[in-house]
Amino acid sequence: MPQATSQTPSDTSREMDAALKRMRQAESAHFDAAMAIRDAETLRLYALKQDIEPLLQNRAEFSDFIAPTLFTGTPPRLWIDLTSYVVMQPDPRTFRLVQDTRDGHHTVAETTDRGKMVQHLGDFIALRTIARQRELAGASRPTEPPAPGHSTAALILAWLAGFSLGVLGLLVAAAMWTRGG
């Protein structure tokens, strides 16, 4: 047979206060640990930014589209250009170079070694620069005027307009025939 507890309401209230205090302390410890990890990730990305800045210094071909910028949000990211960034994932020790494309996010490189990530970034920036130069060279070439022709939509609209005018003409002719005859 279970024993009945003989606790007073003030004892129950103290137990609840103690439980609330323990849970607040546990939540505070968890928050502190999460902030420490985020700070460590931010510091590692800052060190990576310092490592790649000499690669970009005094290079005019990079200055208009490569601008490493550290964003300290959650998660912290080191943006390389408008579509690519380095993030510390899947753990706080791993550098991951990610590029956003129309198809989604693509991992370009991943390593725990900062020196190797600097090499990957150098190669990536060189590749992006070459692609940009090709794009600009292609855009500066004079293009041939488009060949004369008609789009499918224009042909369909022309056919519908002709058909409508033909029906309207027959209706007018029929109305005139019945009035005059």
Residue frames relative to the residue before (quaternion, step in Angstrom):
aa qw qx qy qz dx dy dz
M 1.0000 0.0000 0.0000 0.0000 0.00 0.00 0.00
P 0.4093 -0.7284 0.4859 0.2564 3.62 -0.68 1.06
Q 0.4392 -0.6884 0.5162 0.2583 3.47 -1.14 0.75
A 0.4200 -0.6732 0.5455 0.2698 3.49 -1.09 0.70
T 0.3822 -0.7157 0.5287 0.2493 3.54 -0.92 0.85
S 0.2438 -0.7762 0.5672 0.1274 3.48 -1.01 0.80
Q 0.2588 0.7708 -0.5362 0.2267 3.54 0.83 1.00
T 0.3876 -0.6975 0.5536 0.2381 3.47 -1.08 0.73
P 0.6553 -0.5131 0.3611 0.4206 3.59 -1.16 0.35
S 0.6379 0.5214 -0.3491 0.4464 3.61 1.01 -0.59
D 0.6092 0.5314 -0.3506 0.4729 3.64 1.12 -0.61
T 0.6497 0.5100 -0.3048 0.4742 3.58 0.97 -0.87
S 0.6453 0.5195 -0.3129 0.4645 3.56 0.99 -0.80
R 0.6497 0.5030 -0.3168 0.4738 3.62 1.01 -0.79
E 0.6371 0.5202 -0.3340 0.4605 3.59 1.01 -0.76
M 0.6550 0.4963 -0.3119 0.4768 3.57 0.99 -0.81
D 0.6259 0.5242 -0.3362 0.4695 3.59 1.00 -0.74
A 0.6520 0.5057 -0.3102 0.4722 3.59 0.98 -0.83
A 0.6467 0.5101 -0.3195 0.4685 3.62 1.00 -0.82
L 0.6406 0.5151 -0.3203 0.4709 3.59 0.98 -0.82
K 0.6484 0.5194 -0.3147 0.4591 3.58 0.97 -0.84
R 0.6525 0.5096 -0.3122 0.4660 3.61 0.96 -0.88
M 0.6837 0.4815 -0.2927 0.4637 3.60 0.90 -0.89
R 0.6301 0.5143 -0.3407 0.4715 3.61 1.03 -0.66
Q 0.6455 0.5058 -0.3184 0.4756 3.58 1.01 -0.77
A 0.6475 0.5076 -0.3185 0.4708 3.60 0.99 -0.81
E 0.6538 0.5018 -0.3103 0.4738 3.59 0.98 -0.84
S 0.6360 0.5255 -0.3223 0.4642 3.58 1.01 -0.77
A 0.6486 0.5063 -0.3149 0.4732 3.59 0.97 -0.84
H 0.6430 0.5125 -0.3197 0.4709 3.59 0.99 -0.83
F 0.6550 0.5077 -0.3068 0.4681 3.60 0.93 -0.90
D 0.6454 0.5176 -0.3205 0.4613 3.59 0.96 -0.84
A 0.6572 0.5021 -0.3100 0.4690 3.61 0.97 -0.84
A 0.6494 0.5111 -0.3172 0.4652 3.59 0.97 -0.84
M 0.6576 0.5003 -0.3071 0.4722 3.59 0.98 -0.80
A 0.6298 0.5297 -0.3358 0.4582 3.59 1.03 -0.74
I 0.6411 0.5076 -0.3193 0.4790 3.59 1.00 -0.80
R 0.6622 0.5020 -0.3082 0.4632 3.60 0.90 -0.90
D 0.6453 0.5099 -0.3191 0.4709 3.58 1.00 -0.79
A 0.6453 0.5124 -0.3222 0.4661 3.59 0.99 -0.81
E 0.6391 0.5145 -0.3278 0.4685 3.60 0.99 -0.80
T 0.6501 0.5193 -0.3124 0.4584 3.57 0.95 -0.89
L 0.6627 0.5029 -0.3062 0.4628 3.58 0.95 -0.85
R 0.6495 0.5043 -0.3246 0.4674 3.60 0.98 -0.77
L 0.6565 0.4903 -0.3115 0.4812 3.60 1.02 -0.76
Y 0.6122 0.5344 -0.3461 0.4690 3.59 1.08 -0.67
A 0.6474 0.5075 -0.3169 0.4720 3.60 0.97 -0.83
L 0.6307 0.5187 -0.3259 0.4764 3.60 1.04 -0.76
K 0.6277 0.5310 -0.3297 0.4640 3.59 0.99 -0.81
Q 0.6530 0.5054 -0.3098 0.4714 3.59 0.97 -0.86
D 0.6509 0.5284 -0.3115 0.4473 3.60 1.07 -0.73
I 0.7432 0.4072 -0.2489 0.4690 3.63 0.95 -0.74
E 0.5007 0.6708 -0.4336 0.3336 3.63 1.13 -0.30
P 0.6372 0.5097 -0.3645 0.4488 3.70 0.92 -0.63
L 0.5970 0.5631 -0.3665 0.4384 3.62 1.12 -0.55
L 0.7531 0.4141 -0.1968 0.4719 3.56 1.05 -0.78
Q 0.5064 0.6872 -0.4041 0.3287 3.54 1.26 -0.37
N 0.8587 0.0804 -0.0990 0.4964 3.56 -1.04 0.91
R 0.5408 0.5804 -0.4228 0.4381 3.60 1.06 0.70
A 0.3044 -0.7988 0.4954 0.1543 3.57 -0.24 1.29
E 0.6378 0.5598 -0.3396 0.4056 3.60 1.04 -0.70
F 0.6837 0.4610 -0.2878 0.4871 3.61 1.23 -0.33
S 0.5930 0.6693 -0.3513 0.2773 3.54 1.04 -0.81
D 0.7057 0.4828 -0.2929 0.4279 3.61 1.02 -0.60
F 0.8219 0.1918 -0.1331 0.5195 3.64 1.10 -0.24
I 0.6788 0.3965 -0.2954 0.5429 3.64 1.22 -0.19
A 0.1974 0.7674 -0.5830 0.1795 3.57 -0.56 1.17
P 0.2291 -0.8016 0.5341 0.1403 3.60 0.06 1.24
T 0.0302 0.7949 -0.5992 0.0898 3.54 -0.74 1.15
L 0.2915 -0.7604 0.5598 0.1533 3.56 -0.80 1.05
F 0.1102 -0.7701 0.6277 0.0278 3.56 -0.77 1.12
T 0.2357 -0.8326 0.4916 0.0974 3.58 -0.47 1.19
G 0.3086 0.7621 -0.5147 0.2432 3.59 1.06 0.62
T 0.5437 -0.5725 0.4751 0.3885 3.55 -1.20 -0.53
P 0.4997 -0.3746 -0.7393 0.2516 1.66 -0.80 2.34
P 0.5819 -0.5586 0.4342 0.4010 3.59 -1.19 0.39
R 0.0747 -0.8012 0.5937 0.0081 3.58 -1.04 0.82
L 0.2442 -0.7109 0.6385 0.1649 3.52 -1.20 0.68
W 0.2027 -0.7955 0.5638 0.0910 3.57 -0.27 1.29
I 0.2884 -0.7569 0.5688 0.1429 3.57 -0.87 1.03
D 0.7544 -0.1005 0.0780 0.6439 3.57 0.98 -0.88
L 0.7745 -0.3735 0.2251 0.4582 3.59 -1.17 -0.26
T 0.7875 0.3225 -0.1653 0.4984 3.60 1.14 -0.47
S 0.7662 0.3198 -0.1944 0.5223 3.62 1.15 -0.08
Y 0.0005 -0.7941 0.6043 -0.0649 3.51 -1.14 0.81
V 0.3381 -0.6838 0.5997 0.2419 3.53 -1.38 0.28
V 0.0286 -0.7802 0.6243 -0.0264 3.54 -0.96 0.95
M 0.4360 -0.6722 0.5277 0.2820 3.58 -1.17 0.56
Q 0.3714 0.7010 -0.5254 0.3076 3.57 -0.05 1.30
P 0.5735 -0.0824 -0.8130 -0.0580 1.74 -2.21 1.06
D 0.7409 0.2709 -0.2020 0.5804 3.61 1.25 -0.07
P 0.6709 -0.5441 0.3215 0.3880 3.63 -1.17 0.33
R 0.6622 0.4991 -0.3155 0.4614 3.63 1.23 -0.04
T 0.6789 0.5062 -0.2736 0.4559 3.60 1.22 -0.32
F 0.2785 -0.7315 0.6043 0.1488 3.54 -0.87 1.09
R 0.0187 -0.7909 0.6117 -0.0034 3.59 -0.89 0.93
L 0.2227 -0.7542 0.6081 0.1087 3.57 -0.76 1.14
V 0.0495 -0.8111 0.5809 -0.0460 3.55 -0.61 1.22
Q 0.1175 -0.7709 0.6220 0.0708 3.55 -1.07 0.78
D 0.3229 -0.7234 0.5820 0.1835 3.54 -0.94 0.98
T 0.0011 0.7799 -0.6253 0.0259 3.55 -0.92 0.97
R 0.7070 -0.4177 0.3316 0.4645 3.56 -1.26 -0.06
D 0.6962 0.4741 -0.2629 0.4706 3.56 1.14 -0.64
G 0.7006 -0.4162 0.2729 0.5113 3.62 1.24 -0.03
H 0.6923 -0.4341 0.3603 0.4500 3.54 -1.28 -0.45
H 0.0705 -0.7867 0.6128 0.0245 3.57 -0.97 0.91
T 0.3559 -0.7149 0.5615 0.2165 3.56 -0.89 0.96
V 0.2525 -0.7819 0.5575 0.1184 3.56 -0.67 1.16
A 0.7861 -0.0941 0.0983 0.6029 3.59 0.96 -0.89
E 0.0311 -0.7822 0.6222 0.0006 3.53 -1.22 0.59
T 0.2060 0.7704 -0.5782 0.1724 3.57 -0.83 1.02
T 0.4201 -0.6772 0.5354 0.2797 3.55 -1.25 0.39
D 0.6295 0.5345 -0.3249 0.4610 3.59 1.27 -0.27
R 0.4138 -0.7332 0.4850 0.2366 3.59 -0.58 1.14
G 0.6247 0.5488 -0.3364 0.4420 3.60 0.99 -0.76
K 0.6605 0.4842 -0.3070 0.4848 3.59 0.97 -0.81
M 0.6357 0.5144 -0.3442 0.4614 3.59 1.02 -0.70
V 0.5971 0.5410 -0.3644 0.4669 3.61 1.07 -0.64
Q 0.6455 0.5058 -0.3171 0.4763 3.61 1.00 -0.81
H 0.6455 0.5123 -0.3199 0.4676 3.59 0.93 -0.89
L 0.6638 0.5008 -0.3050 0.4643 3.58 0.95 -0.85
G 0.6217 0.5334 -0.3402 0.4618 3.60 1.01 -0.74
D 0.6690 0.4832 -0.2931 0.4828 3.58 0.94 -0.89
F 0.6551 0.5234 -0.3081 0.4494 3.56 0.96 -0.90
I 0.6661 0.4948 -0.2993 0.4711 3.58 0.92 -0.91
A 0.6332 0.5186 -0.3291 0.4710 3.60 1.01 -0.78
L 0.6537 0.5094 -0.3078 0.4673 3.59 0.95 -0.87
R 0.6603 0.4979 -0.3021 0.4741 3.59 0.95 -0.87
T 0.6390 0.5297 -0.3227 0.4549 3.58 1.05 -0.77
I 0.6494 0.5057 -0.3121 0.4745 3.59 0.94 -0.87
A 0.6550 0.5056 -0.3149 0.4650 3.60 0.93 -0.88
R 0.6529 0.5057 -0.3122 0.4696 3.58 1.00 -0.81
Q 0.6439 0.5161 -0.3280 0.4599 3.61 0.96 -0.82
R 0.6387 0.5115 -0.3246 0.4744 3.59 1.00 -0.79
E 0.6464 0.5242 -0.3138 0.4571 3.54 0.97 -0.88
L 0.6812 0.4778 -0.2875 0.4743 3.58 0.90 -0.91
A 0.6384 0.5168 -0.3277 0.4668 3.60 1.01 -0.75
G 0.6595 0.4966 -0.3039 0.4755 3.58 1.01 -0.78
A 0.6635 0.5029 -0.3058 0.4619 3.57 1.04 -0.72
S 0.6867 0.4921 -0.2958 0.4459 3.60 1.10 -0.59
R 0.5505 0.5999 -0.4065 0.4145 3.59 1.21 -0.29
P 0.4766 -0.6440 0.4895 0.3442 3.59 -1.01 0.69
T 0.2878 -0.7606 0.5571 0.1681 3.53 -0.90 0.88
E 0.5126 -0.6212 0.4918 0.3309 3.54 -1.16 0.58
P 0.5330 -0.6067 0.4576 0.3722 3.57 -1.05 0.61
P 0.5727 -0.6029 0.4110 0.3736 3.57 -1.02 0.63
A 0.5501 -0.6136 0.4542 0.3384 3.52 -1.08 0.74
P 0.5066 -0.6414 0.4625 0.3437 3.59 -0.98 0.77
G 0.3014 0.7254 -0.5745 0.2297 3.52 -1.02 0.78
H 0.3946 -0.7005 0.5423 0.2438 3.50 -1.28 -0.01
S 0.4487 -0.6711 0.5146 0.2889 3.49 -1.09 0.67
T 0.6483 -0.5155 0.3863 0.4058 3.55 -1.23 0.37
A 0.6416 0.5292 -0.3296 0.4468 3.58 0.96 -0.83
A 0.6501 0.5096 -0.3241 0.4611 3.61 0.97 -0.81
L 0.6496 0.5121 -0.3198 0.4621 3.60 0.99 -0.77
I 0.6499 0.5076 -0.3183 0.4675 3.60 0.96 -0.81
L 0.6591 0.5002 -0.3115 0.4673 3.59 0.94 -0.87
A 0.6416 0.5162 -0.3276 0.4632 3.59 0.97 -0.77
W 0.6471 0.5115 -0.3151 0.4694 3.60 0.95 -0.83
L 0.6673 0.4961 -0.3059 0.4636 3.60 0.92 -0.91
A 0.6414 0.5142 -0.3273 0.4660 3.59 0.98 -0.79
G 0.6641 0.4975 -0.3044 0.4678 3.60 0.92 -0.85
F 0.6439 0.5161 -0.3178 0.4670 3.57 0.96 -0.84
S 0.6643 0.5068 -0.3036 0.4580 3.59 0.92 -0.94
L 0.6649 0.4922 -0.3072 0.4705 3.59 0.92 -0.84
G 0.6291 0.5346 -0.3303 0.4576 3.59 1.04 -0.72
V 0.6554 0.4911 -0.3099 0.4830 3.60 0.95 -0.86
L 0.6466 0.5183 -0.3142 0.4632 3.57 0.94 -0.89
G 0.6463 0.5196 -0.3148 0.4617 3.60 0.98 -0.82
L 0.6533 0.5021 -0.3167 0.4700 3.61 0.98 -0.80
L 0.6425 0.5181 -0.3282 0.4594 3.59 1.01 -0.79
V 0.6461 0.5023 -0.3159 0.4801 3.60 0.98 -0.83
A 0.6564 0.5060 -0.3134 0.4635 3.62 0.93 -0.85
A 0.6558 0.5066 -0.3122 0.4647 3.60 0.98 -0.83
A 0.6470 0.5119 -0.3249 0.4624 3.59 1.01 -0.82
M 0.6678 0.4883 -0.3051 0.4718 3.57 0.96 -0.81
W 0.6341 0.5456 -0.3275 0.4393 3.61 0.99 -0.74
T 0.6956 0.4710 -0.2790 0.4653 3.56 0.98 -0.93
R 0.6491 0.5036 -0.3192 0.4724 3.64 1.07 -0.59
G 0.7401 0.4294 -0.2351 0.4610 3.53 0.89 -0.85
G 0.7695 0.4247 -0.2152 0.4257 3.58 0.98 -0.54
